[in-house]
Amino acid sequence: MATLRTPIEGFTGPGPGGTTFVNGEAETDDPAVIAYARRHGYEVEDDEPKKTGRTAKAG
């Protein structure tokens, strides 16, 4: 899940991809909405750790 923050501080209302902002924040797990938000100046905070592509070897 990612938290989106609007470029307009405190905005409450509809956002991209059906999100709803309350006091400037909304949540989504839709990768298309997250990508759109990044391209259009929204602050995006992911609460999942980034994947590095590395895997641990058992043994």
C-alpha positions as CSV (number, residue, x, y, z in Angstrom):
1,M,0.0,0.0,0.0
2,A,1.3,3.5,-0.8
3,T,0.3,6.8,0.6
4,L,-0.2,9.6,-1.9
5,R,0.1,13.3,-0.9
6,T,-1.3,15.9,-3.2
7,P,0.7,18.9,-4.5
8,I,-2.1,21.0,-3.0
9,E,-1.7,20.9,0.8
10,G,-4.8,19.9,2.7
11,F,-6.9,19.0,-0.5
12,T,-10.0,16.9,0.2
13,G,-11.8,15.3,-2.8
14,P,-11.5,12.9,-5.7
15,G,-8.1,11.9,-7.0
16,P,-6.7,9.7,-9.8
17,G,-7.9,6.2,-10.4
18,G,-10.8,6.5,-8.0
19,T,-8.8,7.5,-5.0
20,T,-10.3,9.9,-2.5
21,F,-8.0,12.4,-0.7
22,V,-8.7,13.6,2.8
23,N,-6.5,16.4,4.1
24,G,-4.1,15.9,1.2
25,E,-3.6,12.1,1.6
26,A,-5.0,9.0,0.0
27,E,-3.9,5.3,-0.1
28,T,-3.7,2.9,-3.0
29,D,-2.0,-0.3,-4.1
30,D,-2.7,0.2,-7.8
31,P,0.6,0.4,-9.6
32,A,-0.9,2.5,-12.4
33,V,-2.2,5.1,-10.0
34,I,1.1,5.2,-8.1
35,A,3.0,5.7,-11.4
36,Y,0.6,8.5,-12.5
37,A,0.9,10.2,-9.1
38,R,4.7,10.2,-9.4
39,R,4.6,11.6,-12.9
40,H,2.3,14.4,-11.8
41,G,4.0,15.7,-8.8
42,Y,2.3,13.8,-6.0
43,E,4.5,12.7,-3.1
44,V,4.4,8.9,-2.9
45,E,5.4,7.0,0.2
46,D,5.6,3.2,-0.1
47,D,5.2,1.3,3.1
48,E,6.7,-1.9,1.6
49,P,10.4,-2.3,1.4
50,K,11.9,-1.9,-2.1
51,K,12.9,-5.1,-3.9
52,T,16.6,-5.1,-4.8
53,G,16.5,-8.2,-7.1
54,R,18.9,-10.1,-4.8
55,T,17.9,-13.4,-3.3
56,A,19.4,-14.9,-0.2
57,K,21.0,-18.3,-0.7
58,A,20.0,-21.0,1.8
59,G,22.6,-23.0,3.3
